[in-house]
Amino acid sequence: MKIARVDDNQKAVVRFLREKNVTVSITSATGRGFPDLVCGYKGKNILLEIKDGSKPLSAQVLTPEQRLWHYEWKGQIAVVNSPEMAWEEIQKQTRD
C-alpha cells in the first residue's frame, strides 16, 4: 500500500476554508490520484487538489496518477496552492 503524501499547506487550507463556513472532507489518503479535499459550499461540491505554493513550480506538478484521474474525471476539479486560491476557486464554482 502506498502512503499518500500530504502537502505542507493542507492544514492551513482546511482551516481557512472551515473558517469561511465551507465543509471540508480530507480525502488525500484515498490515493489513486483522487483529489485531496472534497468541499461543500452553497449546496455544491468542489474537488480540490492541493499543491504547496511555497515550493518551486517544478515541485507542484501533478503525479502521473493525478494526471490520469484529472483527465478521466468528467466533473469539476481544481488545483490550488494556497488558502486564498482555494477560497477563490470555491467562490467561483458556487456563483449563482
C-alpha positions as CSV (number, residue, x, y, z in Angstrom):
1,M,0.0,0.0,0.0
2,K,1.3,3.4,-1.0
3,I,1.2,6.1,1.7
4,A,-0.3,9.3,0.5
5,R,1.9,12.4,0.7
6,V,0.2,15.4,2.2
7,D,1.3,18.9,1.2
8,D,2.6,21.0,4.0
9,N,-0.1,23.7,3.4
10,Q,-3.0,21.3,3.6
11,K,-3.8,22.1,7.2
12,A,-3.8,25.8,6.6
13,V,-6.1,25.4,3.5
14,V,-8.5,23.3,5.5
15,R,-8.5,25.7,8.5
16,F,-9.0,28.7,6.3
17,L,-11.9,27.1,4.4
18,R,-13.6,25.9,7.5
19,E,-13.4,29.5,8.9
20,K,-15.3,30.6,5.8
21,N,-18.1,28.1,6.7
22,V,-17.1,25.6,4.0
23,T,-17.5,21.9,4.9
24,V,-14.3,20.0,4.2
25,S,-13.6,16.3,4.0
26,I,-9.9,15.4,3.7
27,T,-9.5,12.7,1.1
28,S,-5.8,12.8,0.5
29,A,-5.3,9.3,1.8
30,T,-7.8,7.9,-0.8
31,G,-4.9,7.6,-3.3
32,R,-5.1,6.6,-6.9
33,G,-5.0,10.2,-8.0
34,F,-8.1,11.2,-6.1
35,P,-8.1,14.9,-5.0
36,D,-7.0,16.0,-1.5
37,L,-10.3,17.7,-0.5
38,V,-14.0,17.4,-1.1
39,C,-15.6,20.7,-0.1
40,G,-19.2,21.7,0.2
41,Y,-20.5,25.2,0.0
42,K,-23.8,26.8,-1.0
43,G,-25.2,23.3,-2.0
44,K,-22.4,22.5,-4.3
45,N,-19.4,20.1,-4.1
46,I,-16.0,21.2,-5.1
47,L,-13.0,18.9,-5.5
48,L,-9.6,20.4,-4.8
49,E,-6.1,19.1,-5.4
50,I,-3.6,21.0,-3.1
51,K,-0.1,21.8,-4.1
52,D,2.3,23.6,-1.9
53,G,2.7,27.2,-3.2
54,S,5.9,27.7,-1.2
55,K,7.7,25.2,-3.4
56,P,9.1,25.8,-6.9
57,L,6.6,25.2,-9.7
58,S,8.5,22.1,-10.7
59,A,7.6,20.6,-7.3
60,Q,3.9,21.5,-7.8
61,V,3.2,19.2,-10.7
62,L,0.5,16.5,-10.6
63,T,1.7,13.0,-10.2
64,P,1.1,10.5,-13.0
65,E,-1.9,9.1,-11.1
66,Q,-3.3,12.5,-10.5
67,R,-2.9,13.5,-14.2
68,L,-4.8,10.4,-15.2
69,W,-7.6,10.9,-12.7
70,H,-8.0,14.5,-13.8
71,Y,-8.0,13.5,-17.4
72,E,-10.7,10.8,-16.9
73,W,-12.9,12.8,-14.5
74,K,-15.9,14.3,-16.2
75,G,-16.8,16.8,-13.4
76,Q,-15.2,19.8,-11.8
77,I,-11.7,19.7,-10.2
78,A,-9.3,22.5,-9.4
79,V,-5.7,22.6,-8.4
80,V,-4.9,25.2,-5.7
81,N,-1.7,26.2,-3.9
82,S,-2.8,28.5,-1.1
83,P,-5.8,29.0,1.3
84,E,-6.7,32.1,-0.6
85,M,-6.6,30.4,-4.0
86,A,-8.8,27.6,-2.6
87,W,-11.3,30.1,-1.4
88,E,-11.3,31.9,-4.7
89,E,-12.0,28.7,-6.5
90,I,-14.8,27.8,-4.2
91,Q,-16.4,31.2,-4.7
92,K,-16.0,30.8,-8.5
93,Q,-17.6,27.4,-8.5
94,T,-20.6,28.4,-6.4
95,R,-21.6,31.7,-8.1
96,D,-25.3,31.7,-8.7
